[in-house]
């Protein structure tokens, strides 16, 4: 395997010539990813595969993001890559379904925890589901941060941040919560009466539409 090791050592040179020599980079990246000929090295595999546009490279990159191999787990990046190759990859289609199932399972567990008054557990799971792309879960997390029977998890400024980022799906309750916070200010959030009025009006209109 000495010859192969010598080639692997020249990876930077391969990347700099002939437009990056994508086929060579993909071959070496795949070898490092699977670790069947040389020692498995996800970090070096990712360095080689990340600039490549070919579907095979995107699939391996998506897998590394999905499982957190060679990088922190990032389901959103994995999902984005899977979506670009979904039409030609059974694996991508399966992973996209798994991601959605993971979101729904976390959300359901969070709702059950909330109903059982296990607010810390509920908050943790809502945030986890939100961080992998379930925006509705983030809104539920914000509701908990504003009002529940456990003062140890109250965090108004974080709730405001979530509501503001997801204002279009905040719903009647979210808009009213946000308006109430801006009406008088709270926990480091400055009062903004005019914004509070606008939010109350928006919430009232939304309530009538519902």
Beta strands, then each sheet from edge to edge (+ up, - down):
end
